[in-house]
């Protein structure tokens, strides 16, 4: 691995720091590139919520590619400091907001605003991805109408979920990474 970096946009090529320890698994460049190719121009002026943010590389990529704002939620204090340092190193601090919190506690609150895209990349094999989607389904206001929750998991973790407000719109497999795109349904 050549190290973490911003792939495209205003901060293209900037190197990013990784939090210490084993708790963070960075998304591979080719997966990150594929996800942002799928989102394409929809990311421009979008709002982005990066859950289990780790180094912040996905939210920073969104900002670099033109997202209006990104909020990063991470409970690990050293990872929070790394996200802040990475935002500063890329010149994107003004558009980023870093929240130190457990994701499920954060999502238990009623949202002040919705997001166009929510990226969910939790530690593997703890069923946190499903718990996170269920939390979003209980409070769908976290996701704007026509918004998307993007889940990064190991393919072995995938299971069908009974959701009221979201439907699995697309799935893409890249080696041992499965990307699931859950679209918020229009209200009846």
Secondary structure by P-SEA (a helix, b strand, c coil): cccccccccccccbbbbbccccccccccaaaaaaaaaaaccccccbbbbbcccccaaaaaaaaaacccbbbbbbccaaaaaaaaaaaaaacccccbbbbbccccccccccccccccbbbbbcccccaaaaaaaaaaaaccccccccbbbbbbcccccbbbbbccccccccccccccbbbbbbbbcccc
